Amino acid sequence: PVLALHYLQAAYHLTKSVKAAHTLALIYEYPQQSNNLVPIDVYAAFEWFKAAAKGGCVQSMAELALCYELGCGVTQSDENALDWYMKAASAGCSSAHFSVGEHYEEGRSVRLDHEEACIWYHRAAVMGEEDGVRGLRRLEDVARRVLPNVGDILNV
């Protein structure tokens, strides 16, 4: 595993390969990625997610946001989490749409706004994100008032 990590690091440093950076982050964050041969290192995972996210890797944007949200490898920050969730959502990440909705539903780093939360949950649900559907169900009264045809999603 040490040699593989070395090659991935070299690939990133020589070519700025966001795929290599994202793979390194996954290896450090999730032990099953290395058959449990590389110990978890949330600080290294955060740094590699950040490198890949800044390079445009959508999955890393969402993972980086989660690191900020949970304080995993970095000081917890709802503001930074929301910023990266918004970037990931803008790039088409369905789970990030849900996470932005959660920020609005709970008033984390934004004003509490259930209508705005429903809009984000709806976007996630339309993209196939089951959590988006659950969010709409939690706020069903608001969703039915704000979103035309939301019943099609809620009645499935």
N, C-alpha and C positions, 0 to 999 in steps of 0.2 A: 504493500500500500504506500510506503514512503516514496518509492520510485514513481508510482502513478501520480501522487500529489505533486511531486517535483515536475513531471511532464505537464500537468495541468497548469501549474503556476508559470512555467516557462511559456506555455501557449498564450496565457493571458499577457504576460509581460512583454513578449516579443510581438504579438499580433493584436493585442487588446481584444482577444476573443471573449465576448460576453458569454458564450456557451461554456467555455472553460471556467470562467468566474462563477457562473450559476451552478455548474457541476460541483465545484469546490465547496460552495456554500451548502449545497445539499448534503455533501459528504460530512461536513462538520456539524450540521444541524440534525441530520437523521442517520443514526448509526446503521440502519439496515442498508443504506446506500453503499456501505463498504463491507457488508457482511460482518458488521460489528468489529472490524479490525482497526478503525480509526475512532478514538474517543470523541465524544461530543465536546465541542468548543464553540459556545454560543458567541463569543467575541470574534473568533475567526469567521464564523458563519455570517455574522452581521457585516463584517468588512467586505466579504466576497459578495454578499447580496447587494451591498451598496455599490460596489464596482460594476456589477452586472446591470443593476437598475439604472445607474447613470449612463451606461452604454446602451440602454433601450430595451433590455430584456423585461418583458411585461410580467412574467412569473416572478422575477426577482423584485420588481416594484411592489407587488402584492406581499411578498415575503418580508421585504424590508419594512413595509408599513406595519405588518404584524409584529415585527421585532420592536418597533417604536411603541406600538399599542401595548405590548406586554412588558416592555422593559427588558427584552431578551438580548443581552450583549451590548446594550446601550441604555442610557437613562430614559425612563418611560416618558413619552411625550405624545399626548393626543393630537397636538397641532401637527407635528411631523408625520404622525400616522395618517391623519386625514389628508395631508398634502400628497403623500405617496399613494394612498388609496385613490385619490382623485386622478393622479397621473395614470395609474393602472387602469382605472375605469375608462378614462379617455382613450386608452389604447385597446379597449375591448375586453377587459377582464371582468367576467360576470360576477365573481365572488367579491371583487372590489366594489361593484355597484351596491351589493348588499351591505358591505362594511360602511360605506358612506351613509347609507340609510340608517344604520345603527347609530352612527354619530349624531344624526339629526333626531332620531327617536329618543336618544338618551341625553341630548344636549351636551355632548362632549366636544369641546373646542369650537362649537357653533351654538347658536341659539336653539333651544328645543323647538322643533317644528315637525309635527306629525304629518302634515301635508307633504312637506319636502321629503320626509322619510318614505312615505308611500310612493312618491315618484321614483325614488332610487330603488326601492324594493321591486316596483313594477318593472323597471329596466332589467333588474337581475332576473326576475321571474320569466320575462319574455325571452331571455337568453338561456333559459333552462335551469336556472339556479333554484333549487328547492328551498334554500333558506330565504330567498326572495318571496316565495309563495307563503312561507311561514310568517314572514314579517308582515305581509299584507293581511294575513288572517288575524294576527295580533291587533292590527289597527283597522280591522274590517270596516267599522262605521265610517272612519275618515276616508279610507280607500274608496268606498262606494260613493261617497260624496265628491271626491276629487277626480277620480279616474273613470271615464266612460268605459263601459264594457269590461270592467275589472271582474265582474261576475263570471266571465268566461274562464278566468284563471282560478278564481276561488271555488268554483263549482266542480272542478275537475277531480 
